[in-house]
Amino acid sequence: MKLIFIRHAETEWNQHGVIQGHKDSPLTARGALETSALLNALTDAGYPVDGVFTSPLGRARHMGQALAGHFQCPLAIEAALTEQSFGQYDGMTQARLAREHPDHFLALFSQDAAFCPPGGESLACASQRILRFVHEKMALATHQTFCVVTHGQVMQGMLALLRDGNLEHFNRYAQPNASYTVLEGGGGQGITLRRGIATHL
């Protein structure tokens, strides 16, 4: 089985450095172009996409719908793919958080995956949520290929766990908007991974 993990395209809040978490903002004009470029890249790569799983958040769902329409395949909403909740910091600019709560800013985005923002969830918890999804799908051991649309922060955590077995250096695994990562495996075998593919952007 192949899982093609995709980060949603650029949004207005991405452009302005706003922490989105469980909130949403519209795609930018660049985001629309990124979506088209990704669809073309996956088509050119010859992936036989059998279905799409997406986070329920609007920015991811937009990409999921575009993929499902392009490949004429089913779309399923998966709560496990939702972004980490930043609680009270959802909707705040990163610059403001760094200014007002520098320790929390560093913990959230580079230093401490176990840190839980007020009213939110830790990256450690969010990463385990998405990793359980990966193992569940990989265990099916079929020959199908699925696109999985999710978010930047939880993808960093998932990739750190898959590559390093821990979250100590999760910030090394940042993914550009509309980039993709291919996970292949299942059937009791190990998972191979090609990450951060962005040559189409």
Beta strands, then each sheet from edge to edge (+ up, - down):
strand 1: 2-7
strand 2: 49-54
strand 3: 75-77
strand 4: 145-150
strand 5: 180-186
strand 6: 189-197
sheet 1: 3+ 2+ 4+ 1+ 5- 6+
end
